[in-house]
Amino acid sequence: MKKYTLVLLVLLITFGACKVVAEAPRETTEPVKEKVERSTREIKEELTEKGFKIFDYVDEKTKDTVIMQQYFIAFLKRGPNRSSNKKEVDSLQELHLAHLGKMYEEGYADISGPFGDDGEIRGITIYNTPTLEIADSLANIDPMVKSGRLVIEMHPWWAAKGFPLR
């Protein structure tokens, strides 16, 4: 009997020591961010109003309709001015990266990056602009291009609107 009493006493002490504490709701001054879904019609209207070229693509397998949008790929190619002055090259590289960052921040470029080899084409930028002229103009104000270290080769490119890279 003492054995059962001792076990019962240990269990009561163990479980009695555990407290369930209900946490009060936290107050916050942060606004609640709700994801607002736009309809396909609204997206298409906005793109068309801004001058983008689009078309509907129907996936034969899933029968889903995808909005295809025209983007512009700038191939950044090796230019005629290949100065090897390290200070000048480092300065131009810093200005080049700042330019690409600004293009991304302002919504003109969706992705940029160098190639991993030492070929003629040094990298790409995908411009999200309504026209080739706008994309070409933005690409050509890059300090590396203005210096002649890079030259631009621009091509229109179609991709599904809103689809992420994987």
C-alpha positions in Angstrom: 0.0 0.0 0.0 2.9 2.3 0.8 4.3 1.7 -2.6 1.1 2.8 -4.4 0.8 5.8 -2.1 4.3 6.8 -2.9 3.8 6.4 -6.7 0.5 8.4 -6.5 2.3 11.1 -4.5 5.1 11.4 -7.1 2.6 11.5 -10.0 0.6 14.2 -8.2 3.7 16.3 -7.6 5.0 15.8 -11.1 1.7 16.8 -12.8 0.8 19.4 -10.3 4.1 21.2 -11.0 3.1 21.6 -14.7 1.1 24.7 -15.2 -0.7 25.6 -18.3 -0.3 29.2 -18.9 -2.6 30.9 -21.4 -0.8 33.7 -23.2 -2.7 36.9 -23.6 -3.0 38.2 -27.1 -0.1 40.4 -28.1 -0.9 43.9 -29.1 0.9 45.1 -32.2 1.1 48.2 -34.3 2.1 46.3 -37.4 -0.6 46.4 -40.1 -2.0 43.1 -41.1 -0.9 42.3 -44.7 -3.5 40.4 -46.6 -2.6 38.9 -49.9 -4.9 40.5 -52.5 -5.4 38.3 -55.5 -6.1 40.1 -58.8 -8.1 38.5 -61.5 -6.6 37.5 -64.8 -8.8 40.1 -66.4 -7.4 42.9 -64.1 -3.8 41.8 -64.8 -4.3 41.7 -68.5 -6.0 45.1 -68.5 -3.1 46.6 -66.5 -0.5 45.2 -68.8 -2.3 46.3 -71.9 -2.8 49.8 -70.5 0.9 50.1 -69.8 1.7 49.0 -73.4 3.0 45.5 -72.8 2.5 42.8 -75.5 0.6 39.8 -74.1 -1.3 36.7 -75.3 -3.1 33.8 -73.8 -1.5 30.4 -73.9 -3.7 27.3 -73.2 -1.7 24.4 -71.7 -2.9 21.3 -73.7 -2.2 19.0 -70.8 -3.9 20.9 -67.9 -6.2 23.2 -70.0 -5.1 26.1 -67.8 -4.8 29.5 -69.5 -1.5 31.3 -68.9 -0.8 35.0 -69.7 2.3 35.2 -71.8 4.2 38.5 -71.7 6.9 39.9 -73.8 10.1 40.7 -72.0 13.5 41.7 -73.4 16.8 39.9 -72.7 19.9 42.0 -72.9 23.0 39.9 -73.6 26.0 41.8 -72.1 28.8 41.0 -74.5 32.5 41.7 -74.3 33.1 45.3 -75.6 36.0 46.8 -77.5 37.4 48.7 -74.5 39.1 46.1 -72.4 41.3 48.3 -70.2 43.2 46.4 -67.6 43.6 49.3 -65.1 42.4 47.5 -61.9 41.2 50.7 -60.2 39.1 51.7 -63.3 37.7 48.2 -63.7 36.8 47.9 -60.0 35.1 51.4 -60.1 33.1 50.4 -63.3 32.1 47.1 -61.8 30.8 48.9 -58.7 28.8 51.3 -60.8 27.6 48.5 -63.0 26.2 46.5 -60.0 24.6 49.7 -58.7 22.9 50.3 -62.1 21.6 46.7 -62.2 20.4 47.0 -58.6 18.5 50.2 -59.4 16.9 48.6 -62.5 15.7 45.8 -60.3 14.5 48.1 -57.5 12.6 50.3 -59.9 10.9 47.3 -61.5 12.6 47.5 -64.9 14.7 44.4 -64.6 13.5 41.1 -63.2 16.8 39.2 -63.1 20.4 39.8 -63.9 23.6 37.8 -63.6 26.9 36.9 -65.1 27.8 33.7 -67.0 30.1 31.2 -65.3 32.5 30.9 -68.2 35.0 33.3 -69.9 33.1 33.6 -73.1 32.1 36.5 -75.4 28.7 36.8 -73.6 29.5 38.0 -70.1 25.9 38.0 -68.6 22.2 38.8 -69.1 19.5 41.0 -67.8 15.8 40.4 -68.4 14.0 43.7 -68.7 10.3 44.0 -67.9 9.4 47.0 -70.1 6.7 47.6 -72.6 9.0 48.1 -75.6 12.4 47.1 -76.9 13.4 50.8 -77.2 12.9 51.3 -73.4 14.8 48.1 -72.5 17.6 49.1 -74.9 17.8 52.6 -73.6 18.0 51.3 -70.0 20.6 48.7 -70.8 22.8 51.3 -72.6 23.0 53.7 -69.7 24.9 51.0 -67.7 28.3 52.5 -66.9 30.1 49.3 -68.2 28.3 49.8 -71.6 28.9 53.5 -71.7 32.6 52.9 -71.1 32.7 50.4 -74.0 33.7 47.5 -71.7 30.4 45.8 -72.6 28.0 46.0 -75.5 24.4 45.1 -75.6 22.6 42.6 -77.8 18.8 42.8 -77.1 16.2 40.2 -78.0 12.4 40.0 -77.3 11.5 37.0 -75.2 8.1 35.6 -74.2 7.5 34.1 -70.7 4.6 33.1 -68.6 3.6 36.1 -66.4 4.1 35.5 -62.7 5.8 32.1 -63.0 8.8 31.8 -60.7 12.2 30.3 -61.6 12.7 26.8 -60.2 
